[in-house]
Amino acid sequence: MVAESGNTLEPGTTRVGTLYTEDEKVPEVEAQLALSDNGIEVTVAWSKGLFSPLGRWFAGSGGVYHDDPDRTKYRYNPPFQMWFSDPNGIIELLGCRAGR
């Protein structure tokens, strides 16, 4: 994937930067980006557990939360569109979903 600026995501190369989201409760998070045989993979780490706004993206559909029993206060899937930024430039990510 190459942009006009020369910003290239090479297979087998890991880039570390910031992931910006359209979720106001998780506006940005440190992330690792890599291009693999499965496509673009983004790895994020969070320390506040599955009850944090970010943790809820990856908890699966079976979780019940005492602070949001109707699942209306938080997002329970990653945003469809996010942006990754590092010193090499910005990469727009479309069709985002939780994996593994």
PDB file as gemmi writes it, atoms N, CA and C in Angstrom:
CRYST1    1.000    1.000    1.000  90.00  90.00  90.00 P 1                      
ATOM      1  N   MET A   1       0.859  -1.155   0.000  1.00  0.00           N  
ATOM      2  CA  MET A   1       0.000   0.000   0.000  1.00  0.00           C  
ATOM      3  C   MET A   1       0.912   1.225   0.000  1.00  0.00           C  
ATOM      4  N   VAL A   2       0.826   2.064  -1.023  1.00  0.00           N  
ATOM      5  CA  VAL A   2       1.705   3.212  -1.137  1.00  0.00           C  
ATOM      6  C   VAL A   2       0.875   4.468  -1.364  1.00  0.00           C  
ATOM      7  N   ALA A   3       1.161   5.500  -0.610  1.00  0.00           N  
ATOM      8  CA  ALA A   3       0.530   6.798  -0.814  1.00  0.00           C  
ATOM      9  C   ALA A   3       1.496   7.670  -1.599  1.00  0.00           C  
ATOM     10  N   GLU A   4       1.011   8.800  -2.102  1.00  0.00           N  
ATOM     11  CA  GLU A   4       1.847   9.698  -2.889  1.00  0.00           C  
ATOM     12  C   GLU A   4       3.063  10.189  -2.119  1.00  0.00           C  
ATOM     13  N   SER A   5       2.991  10.261  -0.811  1.00  0.00           N  
ATOM     14  CA  SER A   5       4.089  10.770   0.007  1.00  0.00           C  
ATOM     15  C   SER A   5       5.236   9.775   0.132  1.00  0.00           C  
ATOM     16  N   GLY A   6       5.075   8.548  -0.379  1.00  0.00           N  
ATOM     17  CA  GLY A   6       6.091   7.529  -0.209  1.00  0.00           C  
ATOM     18  C   GLY A   6       5.889   6.728   1.067  1.00  0.00           C  
ATOM     19  N   ASN A   7       4.805   6.933   1.753  1.00  0.00           N  
ATOM     20  CA  ASN A   7       4.462   6.205   2.969  1.00  0.00           C  
ATOM     21  C   ASN A   7       4.099   4.777   2.572  1.00  0.00           C  
ATOM     22  N   THR A   8       4.972   3.819   2.884  1.00  0.00           N  
ATOM     23  CA  THR A   8       4.781   2.438   2.450  1.00  0.00           C  
ATOM     24  C   THR A   8       4.656   1.504   3.643  1.00  0.00           C  
ATOM     25  N   LEU A   9       3.681   0.630   3.600  1.00  0.00           N  
ATOM     26  CA  LEU A   9       3.536  -0.425   4.600  1.00  0.00           C  
ATOM     27  C   LEU A   9       4.048  -1.710   3.957  1.00  0.00           C  
ATOM     28  N   GLU A  10       5.211  -2.151   4.410  1.00  0.00           N  
ATOM     29  CA  GLU A  10       5.887  -3.309   3.819  1.00  0.00           C  
ATOM     30  C   GLU A  10       5.513  -4.595   4.552  1.00  0.00           C  
ATOM     31  N   PRO A  11       5.316  -5.709   3.834  1.00  0.00           N  
ATOM     32  CA  PRO A  11       5.054  -6.991   4.495  1.00  0.00           C  
ATOM     33  C   PRO A  11       6.190  -7.351   5.446  1.00  0.00           C  
ATOM     34  N   GLY A  12       5.826  -7.869   6.608  1.00  0.00           N  
ATOM     35  CA  GLY A  12       6.811  -8.297   7.581  1.00  0.00           C  
ATOM     36  C   GLY A  12       7.418  -7.184   8.417  1.00  0.00           C  
ATOM     37  N   THR A  13       7.035  -5.942   8.156  1.00  0.00           N  
ATOM     38  CA  THR A  13       7.554  -4.809   8.917  1.00  0.00           C  
ATOM     39  C   THR A  13       6.508  -4.367   9.935  1.00  0.00           C  
ATOM     40  N   THR A  14       6.945  -4.118  11.143  1.00  0.00           N  
ATOM     41  CA  THR A  14       6.057  -3.635  12.192  1.00  0.00           C  
ATOM     42  C   THR A  14       6.297  -2.147  12.396  1.00  0.00           C  
ATOM     43  N   ARG A  15       5.210  -1.397  12.478  1.00  0.00           N  
ATOM     44  CA  ARG A  15       5.299   0.036  12.751  1.00  0.00           C  
ATOM     45  C   ARG A  15       4.549   0.329  14.041  1.00  0.00           C  
ATOM     46  N   VAL A  16       5.091   1.224  14.862  1.00  0.00           N  
ATOM     47  CA  VAL A  16       4.477   1.601  16.119  1.00  0.00           C  
ATOM     48  C   VAL A  16       4.093   3.067  16.041  1.00  0.00           C  
ATOM     49  N   GLY A  17       2.862   3.362  16.440  1.00  0.00           N  
ATOM     50  CA  GLY A  17       2.393   4.738  16.376  1.00  0.00           C  
ATOM     51  C   GLY A  17       1.105   4.906  17.151  1.00  0.00           C  
ATOM     52  N   THR A  18       0.278   5.817  16.686  1.00  0.00           N  
ATOM     53  CA  THR A  18      -0.979   6.140  17.344  1.00  0.00           C  
ATOM     54  C   THR A  18      -2.137   5.815  16.426  1.00  0.00           C  
ATOM     55  N   LEU A  19      -3.153   5.177  16.988  1.00  0.00           N  
ATOM     56  CA  LEU A  19      -4.376   4.856  16.273  1.00  0.00           C  
ATOM     57  C   LEU A  19      -5.434   5.863  16.697  1.00  0.00           C  
ATOM     58  N   TYR A  20      -5.988   6.571  15.738  1.00  0.00           N  
ATOM     59  CA  TYR A  20      -7.032   7.558  16.007  1.00  0.00           C  
ATOM     60  C   TYR A  20      -8.366   6.968  15.577  1.00  0.00           C  
ATOM     61  N   THR A  21      -9.370   7.137  16.424  1.00  0.00           N  
ATOM     62  CA  THR A  21     -10.671   6.534  16.158  1.00  0.00           C  
ATOM     63  C   THR A  21     -11.751   7.598  16.082  1.00  0.00           C  
ATOM     64  N   GLU A  22     -12.903   7.196  15.624  1.00  0.00           N  
ATOM     65  CA  GLU A  22     -14.064   8.086  15.610  1.00  0.00           C  
ATOM     66  C   GLU A  22     -14.910   7.909  16.869  1.00  0.00           C  
ATOM     67  N   ASP A  23     -14.397   7.155  17.827  1.00  0.00           N  
ATOM     68  CA  ASP A  23     -15.095   6.907  19.089  1.00  0.00           C  
ATOM     69  C   ASP A  23     -14.645   7.952  20.106  1.00  0.00           C  
ATOM     70  N   GLU A  24     -15.552   8.809  20.550  1.00  0.00           N  
ATOM     71  CA  GLU A  24     -15.175   9.880  21.481  1.00  0.00           C  
ATOM     72  C   GLU A  24     -14.679   9.356  22.824  1.00  0.00           C  
ATOM     73  N   LYS A  25     -15.040   8.141  23.191  1.00  0.00           N  
ATOM     74  CA  LYS A  25     -14.566   7.556  24.449  1.00  0.00           C  
ATOM     75  C   LYS A  25     -13.168   6.950  24.309  1.00  0.00           C  
ATOM     76  N   VAL A  26     -12.737   6.707  23.076  1.00  0.00           N  
ATOM     77  CA  VAL A  26     -11.400   6.176  22.787  1.00  0.00           C  
ATOM     78  C   VAL A  26     -10.842   6.963  21.600  1.00  0.00           C  
ATOM     79  N   PRO A  27     -10.516   8.236  21.792  1.00  0.00           N  
ATOM     80  CA  PRO A  27     -10.100   9.051  20.653  1.00  0.00           C  
ATOM     81  C   PRO A  27      -8.769   8.646  20.045  1.00  0.00           C  
ATOM     82  N   GLU A  28      -7.851   8.138  20.876  1.00  0.00           N  
ATOM     83  CA  GLU A  28      -6.564   7.684  20.352  1.00  0.00           C  
ATOM     84  C   GLU A  28      -5.961   6.657  21.304  1.00  0.00           C  
ATOM     85  N   VAL A  29      -5.149   5.787  20.731  1.00  0.00           N  
ATOM     86  CA  VAL A  29      -4.519   4.721  21.522  1.00  0.00           C  
ATOM     87  C   VAL A  29      -3.213   4.329  20.825  1.00  0.00           C  
ATOM     88  N   GLU A  30      -2.217   3.984  21.619  1.00  0.00           N  
ATOM     89  CA  GLU A  30      -0.957   3.512  21.042  1.00  0.00           C  
ATOM     90  C   GLU A  30      -1.205   2.157  20.389  1.00  0.00           C  
ATOM     91  N   ALA A  31      -0.572   1.944  19.228  1.00  0.00           N  
ATOM     92  CA  ALA A  31      -0.848   0.728  18.471  1.00  0.00           C  
ATOM     93  C   ALA A  31       0.372   0.286  17.672  1.00  0.00           C  
ATOM     94  N   GLN A  32       0.323  -0.960  17.271  1.00  0.00           N  
ATOM     95  CA  GLN A  32       1.337  -1.548  16.396  1.00  0.00           C  
ATOM     96  C   GLN A  32       0.634  -1.972  15.115  1.00  0.00           C  
ATOM     97  N   LEU A  33       1.230  -1.699  13.979  1.00  0.00           N  
ATOM     98  CA  LEU A  33       0.624  -1.986  12.685  1.00  0.00           C  
ATOM     99  C   LEU A  33       1.553  -2.885  11.881  1.00  0.00           C  
ATOM    100  N   ALA A  34       0.999  -3.892  11.235  1.00  0.00           N  
ATOM    101  CA  ALA A  34       1.798  -4.796  10.409  1.00  0.00           C  
ATOM    102  C   ALA A  34       0.957  -5.290   9.242  1.00  0.00           C  
ATOM    103  N   LEU A  35       1.612  -5.583   8.140  1.00  0.00           N  
ATOM    104  CA  LEU A  35       0.967  -6.164   6.969  1.00  0.00           C  
ATOM    105  C   LEU A  35       1.334  -7.643   6.940  1.00  0.00           C  
ATOM    106  N   SER A  36       0.320  -8.501   6.991  1.00  0.00           N  
ATOM    107  CA  SER A  36       0.563  -9.941   7.002  1.00  0.00           C  
ATOM    108  C   SER A  36      -0.219 -10.592   5.866  1.00  0.00           C  
ATOM    109  N   ASP A  37      -0.168 -11.906   5.804  1.00  0.00           N  
ATOM    110  CA  ASP A  37      -0.944 -12.638   4.800  1.00  0.00           C  
ATOM    111  C   ASP A  37      -2.447 -12.453   5.007  1.00  0.00           C  
ATOM    112  N   ASN A  38      -2.844 -12.101   6.223  1.00  0.00           N  
ATOM    113  CA  ASN A  38      -4.258 -11.893   6.545  1.00  0.00           C  
ATOM    114  C   ASN A  38      -4.717 -10.461   6.271  1.00  0.00           C  
ATOM    115  N   GLY A  39      -3.826  -9.607   5.848  1.00  0.00           N  
ATOM    116  CA  GLY A  39      -4.149  -8.198   5.606  1.00  0.00           C  
ATOM    117  C   GLY A  39      -3.427  -7.325   6.606  1.00  0.00           C  
ATOM    118  N   ILE A  40      -3.960  -6.154   6.858  1.00  0.00           N  
ATOM    119  CA  ILE A  40      -3.368  -5.246   7.821  1.00  0.00           C  
ATOM    120  C   ILE A  40      -3.849  -5.627   9.210  1.00  0.00           C  
ATOM    121  N   GLU A  41      -2.898  -5.820  10.116  1.00  0.00           N  
ATOM    122  CA  GLU A  41      -3.236  -6.172  11.487  1.00  0.00           C  
ATOM    123  C   GLU A  41      -2.792  -5.055  12.417  1.00  0.00           C  
ATOM    124  N   VAL A  42      -3.700  -4.638  13.281  1.00  0.00           N  
ATOM    125  CA  VAL A  42      -3.421  -3.607  14.274  1.00  0.00           C  
ATOM    126  C   VAL A  42      -3.489  -4.267  15.643  1.00  0.00           C  
ATOM    127  N   THR A  43      -2.462  -4.074  16.429  1.00  0.00           N  
ATOM    128  CA  THR A  43      -2.421  -4.613  17.788  1.00  0.00           C  
ATOM    129  C   THR A  43      -2.454  -3.451  18.760  1.00  0.00           C  
ATOM    130  N   VAL A  44      -3.378  -3.513  19.716  1.00  0.00           N  
ATOM    131  CA  VAL A  44      -3.465  -2.486  20.755  1.00  0.00           C  
ATOM    132  C   VAL A  44      -3.371  -3.170  22.114  1.00  0.00           C  
ATOM    133  N   ALA A  45      -2.882  -2.444  23.092  1.00  0.00           N  
ATOM    134  CA  ALA A  45      -2.817  -2.955  24.458  1.00  0.00           C  
ATOM    135  C   ALA A  45      -3.520  -1.963  25.365  1.00  0.00           C  
ATOM    136  N   TRP A  46      -4.225  -2.488  26.327  1.00  0.00           N  
ATOM    137  CA  TRP A  46      -4.871  -1.610  27.284  1.00  0.00           C  
ATOM    138  C   TRP A  46      -4.749  -2.254  28.648  1.00  0.00           C  
ATOM    139  N   SER A  47      -4.721  -1.428  29.678  1.00  0.00           N  
ATOM    140  CA  SER A  47      -4.479  -1.945  31.016  1.00  0.00           C  
ATOM    141  C   SER A  47      -5.705  -1.882  31.920  1.00  0.00           C  
ATOM    142  N   LYS A  48      -6.808  -1.396  31.402  1.00  0.00           N  
ATOM    143  CA  LYS A  48      -7.983  -1.218  32.256  1.00  0.00           C  
ATOM    144  C   LYS A  48      -8.984  -2.359  32.138  1.00  0.00           C  
ATOM    145  N   GLY A  49      -8.622  -3.442  31.483  1.00  0.00           N  
ATOM    146  CA  GLY A  49      -9.476  -4.615  31.414  1.00  0.00           C  
ATOM    147  C   GLY A  49     -10.634  -4.489  30.446  1.00  0.00           C  
ATOM    148  N   LEU A  50     -11.483  -5.497  30.464  1.00  0.00           N  
ATOM    149  CA  LEU A  50     -12.601  -5.568  29.519  1.00  0.00           C  
ATOM    150  C   LEU A  50     -13.699  -4.555  29.814  1.00  0.00           C  
ATOM    151  N   PHE A  51     -13.647  -3.902  30.980  1.00  0.00           N  
ATOM    152  CA  PHE A  51     -14.673  -2.915  31.305  1.00  0.00           C  
ATOM    153  C   PHE A  51     -14.313  -1.522  30.791  1.00  0.00           C  
ATOM    154  N   SER A  52     -13.125  -1.341  30.255  1.00  0.00           N  
ATOM    155  CA  SER A  52     -12.757  -0.052  29.683  1.00  0.00           C  
ATOM    156  C   SER A  52     -13.458   0.108  28.333  1.00  0.00           C  
ATOM    157  N   PRO A  53     -13.634   1.335  27.854  1.00  0.00           N  
ATOM    158  CA  PRO A  53     -14.254   1.516  26.536  1.00  0.00           C  
ATOM    159  C   PRO A  53     -13.523   0.749  25.433  1.00  0.00           C  
ATOM    160  N   LEU A  54     -12.203   0.731  25.456  1.00  0.00           N  
ATOM    161  CA  LEU A  54     -11.442   0.000  24.439  1.00  0.00           C  
ATOM    162  C   LEU A  54     -11.596  -1.505  24.607  1.00  0.00           C  
ATOM    163  N   GLY A  55     -11.570  -1.994  25.833  1.00  0.00           N  
ATOM    164  CA  GLY A  55     -11.708  -3.422  26.083  1.00  0.00           C  
ATOM    165  C   GLY A  55     -13.025  -3.991  25.603  1.00  0.00           C  
ATOM    166  N   ARG A  56     -14.069  -3.185  25.609  1.00  0.00           N  
ATOM    167  CA  ARG A  56     -15.389  -3.641  25.172  1.00  0.00           C  
ATOM    168  C   ARG A  56     -15.416  -3.970  23.678  1.00  0.00           C  
ATOM    169  N   TRP A  57     -14.509  -3.369  22.907  1.00  0.00           N  
ATOM    170  CA  TRP A  57     -14.446  -3.677  21.474  1.00  0.00           C  
ATOM    171  C   TRP A  57     -14.101  -5.145  21.239  1.00  0.00           C  
ATOM    172  N   PHE A  58     -13.372  -5.743  22.166  1.00  0.00           N  
ATOM    173  CA  PHE A  58     -12.826  -7.081  21.956  1.00  0.00           C  
ATOM    174  C   PHE A  58     -13.412  -8.139  22.877  1.00  0.00           C  
ATOM    175  N   ALA A  59     -14.384  -7.790  23.681  1.00  0.00           N  
ATOM    176  CA  ALA A  59     -14.922  -8.713  24.674  1.00  0.00           C  
ATOM    177  C   ALA A  59     -15.884  -9.743  24.083  1.00  0.00           C  
ATOM    178  N   GLY A  60     -16.324  -9.551  22.876  1.00  0.00           N  
ATOM    179  CA  GLY A  60     -17.291 -10.469  22.287  1.00  0.00           C  
ATOM    180  C   GLY A  60     -18.712 -10.041  22.585  1.00  0.00           C  
ATOM    181  N   SER A  61     -19.648 -10.716  22.008  1.00  0.00           N  
ATOM    182  CA  SER A  61     -21.051 -10.300  22.110  1.00  0.00           C  
ATOM    183  C   SER A  61     -21.755 -10.853  23.347  1.00  0.00           C  
ATOM    184  N   GLY A  62     -21.120 -11.746  24.089  1.00  0.00           N  
ATOM    185  CA  GLY A  62     -21.795 -12.378  25.213  1.00  0.00           C  
ATOM    186  C   GLY A  62     -21.668 -11.658  26.536  1.00  0.00           C  
ATOM    187  N   GLY A  63     -20.825 -10.642  26.608  1.00  0.00           N  
ATOM    188  CA  GLY A  63     -20.593  -9.972  27.881  1.00  0.00           C  
ATOM    189  C   GLY A  63     -21.775  -9.124  28.330  1.00  0.00           C  
ATOM    190  N   VAL A  64     -22.001  -9.102  29.637  1.00  0.00           N  
ATOM    191  CA  VAL A  64     -23.023  -8.252  30.229  1.00  0.00           C  
ATOM    192  C   VAL A  64     -22.298  -7.278  31.153  1.00  0.00           C  
ATOM    193  N   TYR A  65     -22.604  -6.003  31.031  1.00  0.00           N  
ATOM    194  CA  TYR A  65     -21.918  -4.975  31.792  1.00  0.00           C  
ATOM    195  C   TYR A  65     -22.920  -4.280  32.701  1.00  0.00           C  
ATOM    196  N   HIS A  66     -22.602  -4.244  34.003  1.00  0.00           N  
ATOM    197  CA  HIS A  66     -23.511  -3.630  34.969  1.00  0.00           C  
ATOM    198  C   HIS A  66     -23.693  -2.137  34.730  1.00  0.00           C  
ATOM    199  N   ASP A  67     -22.687  -1.475  34.144  1.00  0.00           N  
ATOM    200  CA  ASP A  67     -22.786  -0.045  33.895  1.00  0.00           C  
ATOM    201  C   ASP A  67     -23.410   0.291  32.543  1.00  0.00           C  
ATOM    202  N   ASP A  68     -23.723  -0.732  31.739  1.00  0.00           N  
ATOM    203  CA  ASP A  68     -24.338  -0.511  30.429  1.00  0.00           C  
ATOM    204  C   ASP A  68     -25.118  -1.767  30.007  1.00  0.00           C  
ATOM    205  N   PRO A  69     -26.139  -2.163  30.793  1.00  0.00           N  
ATOM    206  CA  PRO A  69     -26.847  -3.412  30.503  1.00  0.00           C  
ATOM    207  C   PRO A  69     -27.548  -3.429  29.145  1.00  0.00           C  
ATOM    208  N   ASP A  70     -27.942  -2.264  28.648  1.00  0.00           N  
ATOM    209  CA  ASP A  70     -28.618  -2.199  27.345  1.00  0.00           C  
ATOM    210  C   ASP A  70     -27.648  -2.005  26.182  1.00  0.00           C  
ATOM    211  N   ARG A  71     -26.350  -1.884  26.506  1.00  0.00           N  
ATOM    212  CA  ARG A  71     -25.309  -1.678  25.492  1.00  0.00           C  
ATOM    213  C   ARG A  71     -25.569  -0.441  24.641  1.00  0.00           C  
ATOM    214  N   THR A  72     -25.893   0.659  25.303  1.00  0.00           N  
ATOM    215  CA  THR A  72     -26.158   1.908  24.580  1.00  0.00           C  
ATOM    216  C   THR A  72     -25.154   3.012  24.905  1.00  0.00           C  
ATOM    217  N   LYS A  73     -24.401   2.880  26.002  1.00  0.00           N  
ATOM    218  CA  LYS A  73     -23.464   3.933  26.408  1.00  0.00           C  
ATOM    219  C   LYS A  73     -22.093   3.798  25.744  1.00  0.00           C  
ATOM    220  N   TYR A  74     -21.734   2.593  25.345  1.00  0.00           N  
ATOM    221  CA  TYR A  74     -20.411   2.330  24.793  1.00  0.00           C  
ATOM    222  C   TYR A  74     -20.524   1.626  23.453  1.00  0.00           C  
ATOM    223  N   ARG A  75     -19.435   1.637  22.724  1.00  0.00           N  
ATOM    224  CA  ARG A  75     -19.331   0.910  21.452  1.00  0.00           C  
ATOM    225  C   ARG A  75     -18.819  -0.494  21.793  1.00  0.00           C  
ATOM    226  N   TYR A  76     -19.366  -1.506  21.134  1.00  0.00           N  
ATOM    227  CA  TYR A  76     -18.966  -2.887  21.394  1.00  0.00           C  
ATOM    228  C   TYR A  76     -18.294  -3.540  20.193  1.00  0.00           C  
ATOM    229  N   ASN A  77     -17.914  -2.741  19.240  1.00  0.00           N  
ATOM    230  CA  ASN A  77     -17.120  -3.166  18.091  1.00  0.00           C  
ATOM    231  C   ASN A  77     -16.174  -2.027  17.736  1.00  0.00           C  
ATOM    232  N   PRO A  78     -15.032  -2.321  17.143  1.00  0.00           N  
ATOM    233  CA  PRO A  78     -14.166  -1.232  16.696  1.00  0.00           C  
ATOM    234  C   PRO A  78     -14.874  -0.379  15.647  1.00  0.00           C  
ATOM    235  N   PRO A  79     -14.525   0.899  15.539  1.00  0.00           N  
ATOM    236  CA  PRO A  79     -15.098   1.729  14.475  1.00  0.00           C  
ATOM    237  C   PRO A  79     -14.732   1.166  13.103  1.00  0.00           C  
ATOM    238  N   PHE A  80     -15.582   1.366  12.129  1.00  0.00           N  
ATOM    239  CA  PHE A  80     -15.327   0.904  10.763  1.00  0.00           C  
ATOM    240  C   PHE A  80     -14.085   1.587  10.190  1.00  0.00           C  
ATOM    241  N   GLN A  81     -13.900   2.870  10.510  1.00  0.00           N  
ATOM    242  CA  GLN A  81     -12.800   3.662   9.964  1.00  0.00           C  
ATOM    243  C   GLN A  81     -11.925   4.183  11.108  1.00  0.00           C  
ATOM    244  N   MET A  82     -10.616   3.982  10.961  1.00  0.00           N  
ATOM    245  CA  MET A  82      -9.635   4.513  11.916  1.00  0.00           C  
ATOM    246  C   MET A  82      -8.421   4.978  11.122  1.00  0.00           C  
ATOM    247  N   TRP A  83      -7.542   5.722  11.787  1.00  0.00           N  
ATOM    248  CA  TRP A  83      -6.342   6.239  11.154  1.00  0.00           C  
ATOM    249  C   TRP A  83      -5.145   5.902  12.014  1.00  0.00           C  
ATOM    250  N   PHE A  84      -4.094   5.387  11.400  1.00  0.00           N  
ATOM    251  CA  PHE A  84      -2.850   5.079  12.089  1.00  0.00           C  
ATOM    252  C   PHE A  84      -1.826   6.120  11.670  1.00  0.00           C  
ATOM    253  N   SER A  85      -1.096   6.656  12.647  1.00  0.00           N  
ATOM    254  CA  SER A  85      -0.094   7.676  12.357  1.00  0.00           C  
ATOM    255  C   SER A  85       1.209   7.330  13.065  1.00  0.00           C  
ATOM    256  N   ASP A  86       2.314   7.464  12.339  1.00  0.00           N  
ATOM    257  CA  ASP A  86       3.646   7.329  12.909  1.00  0.00           C  
ATOM    258  C   ASP A  86       4.558   8.298  12.157  1.00  0.00           C  
ATOM    259  N   PRO A  87       5.845   8.345  12.451  1.00  0.00           N  
ATOM    260  CA  PRO A  87       6.720   9.296  11.755  1.00  0.00           C  
ATOM    261  C   PRO A  87       6.759   9.121  10.234  1.00  0.00           C  
ATOM    262  N   ASN A  88       6.357   7.952   9.722  1.00  0.00           N  
ATOM    263  CA  ASN A  88       6.337   7.717   8.276  1.00  0.00           C  
ATOM    264  C   ASN A  88       5.108   8.283   7.590  1.00  0.00           C  
ATOM    265  N   GLY A  89       4.072   8.638   8.365  1.00  0.00           N  
ATOM    266  CA  GLY A  89       2.866   9.200   7.770  1.00  0.00           C  
ATOM    267  C   GLY A  89       1.599   8.609   8.358  1.00  0.00           C  
ATOM    268  N   ILE A  90       0.515   8.800   7.647  1.00  0.00           N  
ATOM    269  CA  ILE A  90      -0.812   8.358   8.091  1.00  0.00           C  
ATOM    270  C   ILE A  90      -1.323   7.282   7.147  1.00  0.00           C  
ATOM    271  N   ILE A  91      -1.934   6.252   7.734  1.00  0.00           N  
ATOM    272  CA  ILE A  91      -2.574   5.199   6.951  1.00  0.00           C  
ATOM    273  C   ILE A  91      -4.035   5.145   7.382  1.00  0.00           C  
ATOM    274  N   GLU A  92      -4.940   5.278   6.432  1.00  0.00           N  
ATOM    275  CA  GLU A  92      -6.362   5.174   6.730  1.00  0.00           C  
ATOM    276  C   GLU A  92      -6.760   3.704   6.691  1.00  0.00           C  
ATOM    277  N   LEU A  93      -7.468   3.272   7.715  1.00  0.00           N  
ATOM    278  CA  LEU A  93      -7.891   1.880   7.823  1.00  0.00           C  
ATOM    279  C   LEU A  93      -9.405   1.827   7.696  1.00  0.00           C  
ATOM    280  N   LEU A  94      -9.894   1.074   6.734  1.00  0.00           N  
ATOM    281  CA  LEU A  94     -11.328   0.930   6.486  1.00  0.00           C  
ATOM    282  C   LEU A  94     -11.744  -0.522   6.681  1.00  0.00           C  
ATOM    283  N   GLY A  95     -12.951  -0.733   7.162  1.00  0.00           N  
ATOM    284  CA  GLY A  95     -13.443  -2.091   7.366  1.00  0.00           C  
ATOM    285  C   GLY A  95     -12.853  -2.749   8.598  1.00  0.00           C  
ATOM    286  N   CYS A  96     -12.577  -1.971   9.624  1.00  0.00           N  
ATOM    287  CA  CYS A  96     -11.962  -2.488  10.839  1.00  0.00           C  
ATOM    288  C   CYS A  96     -12.916  -3.405  11.605  1.00  0.00           C  
ATOM    289  N   ARG A  97     -12.339  -4.452  12.190  1.00  0.00           N  
ATOM    290  CA  ARG A  97     -13.130  -5.381  12.996  1.00  0.00           C  
ATOM    291  C   ARG A  97     -12.204  -6.045  13.999  1.00  0.00           C  
ATOM    292  N   ALA A  98     -12.797  -6.570  15.050  1.00  0.00           N  
ATOM    293  CA  ALA A  98     -12.021  -7.278  16.068  1.00  0.00           C  
ATOM    294  C   ALA A  98     -11.660  -8.653  15.541  1.00  0.00           C  
ATOM    295  N   GLY A  99     -10.488  -9.113  15.896  1.00  0.00           N  
ATOM    296  CA  GLY A  99     -10.045 -10.437  15.493  1.00  0.00           C  
ATOM    297  C   GLY A  99      -9.441 -11.164  16.668  1.00  0.00           C  
ATOM    298  N   ARG A 100      -9.179 -12.415  16.472  1.00  0.00           N  
ATOM    299  CA  ARG A 100      -8.570 -13.298  17.468  1.00  0.00           C  
ATOM    300  C   ARG A 100      -9.196 -13.112  18.790  1.00  0.00           C  
TER     301      ARG A 100                                                      
END                                                                             
